[in-house]
Amino acid sequence: MTQNPTDLPAKPARPLYSALAILAVLLFVVGAVAGVMHAPVPLGVALRCAAIALLLPVALRRRSLLVWTFLAMLAGAELGVDAPAVATQIHFLGDIFLRLIRMIVAPLIFGGIVTGIAGHSELKSVGRVALKALIFFEVVTTFGLILGAVAIDLTQAGAGVTLPAVIQATAPAAHPQGWQQILLNIFPENIAKAVADNQILQVAVFALLFGTALATLSEAKRAPLLSVLQSLTETMFRLTKIIMVAAPVAAGAALAYTVGSMGLATLLPLGKLLVTCYVSLGIFLLVLALILVIARIPVLRFAAAVAEPAALGFATTSSEAALPLAMEQMEEFGVSRWIVSFVIPTGYSFNMTGSSIYLSMAALFAAQAAGLHLSVAQQIVMLATLVLTSKGIAGVPRATLVILMAVASDFQIPPAAVLMLLGIDTLMDMGRTAMNVIGNCLAAAVVARWEGELTLAQQLPTPDTLSS
């Protein structure tokens, strides 16, 4: 077999670019630490800029959405550190991206669910898939709540923290919902209002009912509308690819605003909590990997599929921003479209994988900071309260603070202890949002495997190839 000579340079190139990427990350970390430790300013700037310069040829060579997003995040962080006044003014770029995402979410979910049910005779599977998905969601998120509680009890990150006398922030309104209200909010009273308010679970419920009704019609009456909806769904997936070209810009703008408005030095007093959070998320990743092994789903191939949507969620701190890309990647991974369109959006209300770890951890941190010693029984009651009150927060940036304020009032935790988290909430939100995205994608893959609806593609999209 004759080898194409033009392919020969690619072999040594990959290790070279990988080494450049690793060196760039190390340089940027050293530069960031230098800035926090009050080293000479030019030294920190030089290290961070050198890191960005090293990563640029890697991005140009690999044309990966993941690499470009990471490069934009580094550039945004650098802009936030050295030009905070400029960084805080470009947040609108991320807002534009989020608006574009919200624009396509409802028709994407609607078309995917309806065509899956009415076009592929999946009517009998709907109830079974819904039950399996809900059971999976509750088991995984309950484990996350327990893990967060155990981690903060071990590290005691809140013990000895001095509450500030006055925190210049407005406490979010705490309105815990009863189980009746939670069930009521699942069903839309007006589909146009559900779309306008971005209530994706209500859109999914309407799509389920609409697809069921369409499936019961005769073939002659069903075919014309089904054909239109199939074209709509394909168009929305193509539009998703177009919008995702702007994802790195949005990620860089979002991180620039975060660093520019907060500053890196504000992280030091709460650093122990931040480390506890990310170590717990890392442990939970191992648990999710074990679930993949048990479900006989290739771990590395799944990791390659979720890398880009997870990175996008990490940078924008909104799992909603990663929703269309996550749906597209899971379908290309081999999950049936109708399962993707149902399970992932439903997970935004019931599968708060990353947020569950943070909620229990943050609530107990606030209690520790306030000098309260909660018994094991009280902690169990708190976890049960969080399970009930936390539904629907996974797609909303920093909505966990609302839940924490509600729980704090029930356990006599002073609001100041919760508001302390505002200084570090954004950086913790990055990790938990990425975990939410990964958890929702995992749920879709596992449920599809249980249903026999997982067909692993021969060639999986990886971070080395930019979606086009």
N, C-alpha and C positions, 0 to 999 in steps of 0.2 A: 504494500500500500504506500502510495506516494504522499508525503506530508507537505502541506502548503507552507512554503517558506515564510509567508507573511504571518503565520501563526506562531512562529518560534519565539519572537520577543515577548509574547504574552506570558510565558512561563516564569521568567525571572521578574517580570513587572509586578505581578501580584504580591509577592513577599515584600518588594520594595515599597509599594504604596501602603501596604498594611503597616510596615515599620514607620513610615512617615505619619500615618494616622495615630499610631500609639505615641510616637514622640510628640506630636502636636498636642494630644490630650495631656501628657505629662507636663509639657511646658506651660500650658494654660493653667493647670492646677497650681503649679509652682508660682506662676504670676499672680493668681488670685490669692494664694496664701501670703505672698509678699505684700499685697495691698492691704490685707487685713492686719498683718503684723507690723504695719507702719514702716516698711522698708522704703528706701528711696523710690519716689514715684516713677522716675524714668526707668528704673530697673523693672518694676512691675509691668509698665506699659510695653517695654521692649519684649519681655517674655511672652505676654499675651498676643501681641501683634505678630511675633515670630511663629507662634502656634497657628494663628489663622493663616499666615502665609504658607506654612507647611501643608495645611489641610487643603488649600485651594487646588493644587495640582491633582490631589486625590479625587476631589469632587469633579474636576474637569475630565479626569480619565474614566471614572466609573459611572458617571451619569446616574447616580442612585438618588432617589428621593430621600432616603434615610440619610445619606452622607450630606446632601445639600441642606437638609433640615438641621443636621448637627452643626454644619458650618455656619449657618445663619444664626443658630443659638449662641455659638461662641462669639460671633460678631456682635450680636445684640447685647450679650453680657458685657463685652468690652465697651460698647457705646454707652451702656448704662453706668459703668464705673467712671469713665473719663469724660463723658459729656451728658450728665444726667438731665440737664435742661432740654437738650435735643431729644434724648431718649423718651422722656415723658410726653413729647409732642407727637410721636409717631404711633401711638397706641391705636389710632384710627385704622391703620392697615390691618391689624388683627381683627378689629370690629367688622371691617368690610368682608373679610374672609368668613367670619362667623355668620354674617347675614347671607352670604352666598350658600353656605352649608344649610342654613335653616330653609332657604328657598327650595332646595331639592329633596330634603328629608322626607316630607309627607308624600309626594308622588312616588318616591323611590320605594317606600314601605308599602304604600297602597298597591302599586303595580306588582311588586314582588309577591305579596301574599295572595292577591286575587288571582293572578295568573297561575300560581302554584296550586291553589285549591281547585279552581275551575278548569284549568287547562291540563292537569295531570292526574285527575281523579284522586285527589288527596283528602277528600271530604271525611273519610272514616279515620284518618290519621290525626286530625286536628286536636281532638280531645286528648288523645294519648300523648301527643307531643307536648301539649300545654301542661299536662300533669307531670310528665317527666322533667320538663324544664323548671317548673316551680319547685319540685322536690330538690333538684340539683341546686337551684339558687339558694334555697333556705339552708341546706346542709353546708354549703361552702361559706356563705356569709356568716352563719352562726360560728363556724370554726374560726373565721377571721376575727370576730368579736372576742372570742375566748383567747386567741393568740395575742391580740393587742392588750388585753387585760393582764395576762400573764407576763408579757414583756415589761410593761410599765411597773408592775409589782416587783419584778426582779431588779430593775435598774433604779427605781425610786427617783426618776428624773425630776419630779416636782418637789421633792423634799428639800427644804432649806432655801427654796426660791422666795425672794422677798417681793411681795406684791407692791406695785407702785401705788402711791397715795391717790393719784388721779390719772386715769387713762383717757386721753382725748379721742374717744371713739364713741359712736352711738351703738348701743346694744341692739342687735336685730330682734325684731318682734318674735316672741316665742308663742307659737300656736300649735301645740301638739294635737294631732288628729286621732279620733277614735277609730276603731276598726270599721264601724259603719261608714264613716266618711271616706276612709281609704277605699273601700269597695265601691262606694258611690262614684268616686272620682275616676274609676276605671272606665265607666261608660259615658260616651259623649251625649250631650243634649243637643248639640248642634255641630255638625262635622266641620262647617266653615270656621266656627269659633275654635274648635279643637286645633285646626291647622294654624289659625292665626296666633293662638296662644302657645303653639309648639308642644302640645300635649301628645307626644308620639305614641304613648300607650293607648290613648283613646282612638287615635288614627288606626292603630293596629287592630283594635277591637272592631271598629267599623269595617275595616278591610276583611276581617274574618267573616263577619255577618254578610257583607256584600258578596264575597267569594262563594259562601255557602249558598246564598240565594241564586247566584249565577250558575252554579254547578247543577242546580235542580231543574234548570230550563232545558228544553230540547236542544239538540245540536244545532238546528237551523236558527234558533233564536239566540243561542249563546255565542256562536262563531263570530259574527260581526264585531260585537263589543270586545270579545276576547282578543281578537286580532289587533284592535286599536290599543288595548291595554298592554299587549306584548310589545308593540312598537314603542309605547310610552316608556315601558320599563327599560328596554334596550337604550332608548335615547337618554334616559336619566343616568344610566351607568356610564354612557359615553360623556355626558356632561360632567359627571363626577371626575373622570380622568382630566378633563380640561381645567376644572376648578382646582384640582390638586397641584397643578403647576405653580400656583401661588402659595402653596402651603409653607415652603421655607421662608418666604417673606413674612408671612403672618407669624410664624414661630419666632423669628428673629425680633420682630417688633414687639411681640408679647413679652419676651424675656428682657428686652431692653427697657421696657416700661417697668417691669418688676424690679430689676436691679437699680434702675435710675431713681425710682421712688422710694426704695427701702434702704439701699446701701448694704454692703456686705458686712459691715461692722455690727449691724443690728442683730446678727445671727448668734453672736457669741454667748449671751446669757442663756439662750434656749438651745444651745448646741447639743446638749445631752439628749434632749427630747428628739431632736432632728436625727441624731445617730440611731437612737432606739427605733424610731419609725422606719428608717430605711433598712436597718438590719432585719426588722420584723417582716418587711415587704420581701426581702431577699429569702427569708425562710419560707414565706408563703409561696414564692415562686417555685421552690423545691417541692412543695406539696402539690402545686398544680402540675409540675412535671411528672410526679408520681401518678397523678390521675391520668395523664396522657399515656403513661406506660401501661397502666391497668386497662385502659380503654383500647390499647393496641393502636395508638396514633403516633406516628413518627415525631419525636420531640423536636429534632433539629429542623425538620421541614415545617412544623407548626411555628417554631420560633422565627423562621425566615418569613413566614406569611404575616405574622402579627407585628414584626419589627417596625414597619413604617407607620401603621396606625397608632401603635403604642408611643412612638417617638413624637408623633403629632399631638397626641393627647397630653404627653408630658410637657411639651413646649407651650401649648395653649391653655393648659389647666381646664380643659373642657372635653369630656368624652364625646359630647355632641359633635365637636369639630371632626373627630375621627370616625364618626358613624358611617358615612358613605364609603370611605376608604376601607374600613373594617369589613363591611358587607361585601364589597368587591373582592377583597383579598380572600375572604372565607369561601366565596363561590368559586374562585379560581383554585383554591386549595382542594376543593372537591365536595363541599357541602351543598346539598340541594338548595336552590334559590329560595324556595318557599319557606324552608326551615330557617335559613339565614334571615329572611325578611320578617319572620315571626319571633325567633328566639332572641336575637340581638336587641331589637327595640324593646322587647319585654324586659330584658335584663336591665334596662335603664331605670326601671322602677323597683325591681326585685333582686337584682344581682349586683349589689354594691361591694364587690370583692375587696377593692382597696380601701374604700371609705369605711368599711366595717372595722378594719384594723385601726384606722385613725380615730374613729368615734370612741371606742372603748378606751383607747390609750389617752386621748385628749381629755375625756371626762374624768378619768382617774388622776391624770396629771393635775387638772384644776383642783381636784379634791386634796391632793397632796400639797399643792402650793398654798391652799387655804388652811392647811393644818388639820384637815379632817381625816380621821382614821375610819374607813369604812370596813365593816366586817365582811366575811365571805358571803354571808346571806344578803347583805346590802348590795354587794357587787353583782350577785346573781340577779337581783331585782333590777339593778341598773341596766344590765345587759339585756334582760327581757324587755325593758322599756325602750332601749335603743332598737331592738329588733322590730318593734311595732311602729315607732315614730320615724324611722329612717327611710321608709319606702318613698321612692321617687326622687332621691337626691343625687343619684349618680351622674345625671347629665347636666347638673347645674353647678357652675364654678362656685366653690366656697359656701354652698348652701348648708354644709355641715355645721357651720356656726349657729344657724337657726336652731338645729336640733340640739346642739350642746346647750344653748341658753334655756331651752325647754326642760332638758334633763337637770340642768343646774338648779333651776327653781324648785324642782321636785325633791332634790336632795340637799337643799340649803347651802349650796355652793355659791359664794359671792360672785356676781357678774364680772368683777375685776379679774378674777382668776381665769375666766374664760377669755376675756378680752385681751389678756396677755398673749394669747395665741395668734392674735392678728399680725404681730411682727414677723412670725415665721410661717403663717398659714399657707402663703402662696407656694413656698418651696416644698412644704409637705404635700400640698395639693397636687404638685407635679407628679410625685411618685404614686399617690393613691389614684390619680386619674389614669395614669398609664396602666396600673393594675386593674382598674375597672374595665378598661378596653380589653386587656388580655383575658380577664375573666369572662367577659361576654363572648369573645371569640371562642374561648375554650368550651363554654356551654353549648354553643352552636355545633362545634365539632363532636362533642361527646354525645349530645342528643341525636345527631345525625348518625353516629356510629351505632347507637342503640336501635335506631329505626332502619338500619341498613341503607341509609341515604348518603353515605360518605363514599365517594369514589375519588381516591387520591389521583391527582393529575400526574401525567408522566413527567412534565416539566413544570416545576413550581416557580412562581415569580419570587425572586430573591432580592435583597437590598442592592444587588449589583446591577439591576436593570430598572431604569426609570420607566414608570407606567406611561404609556403614550396613547 
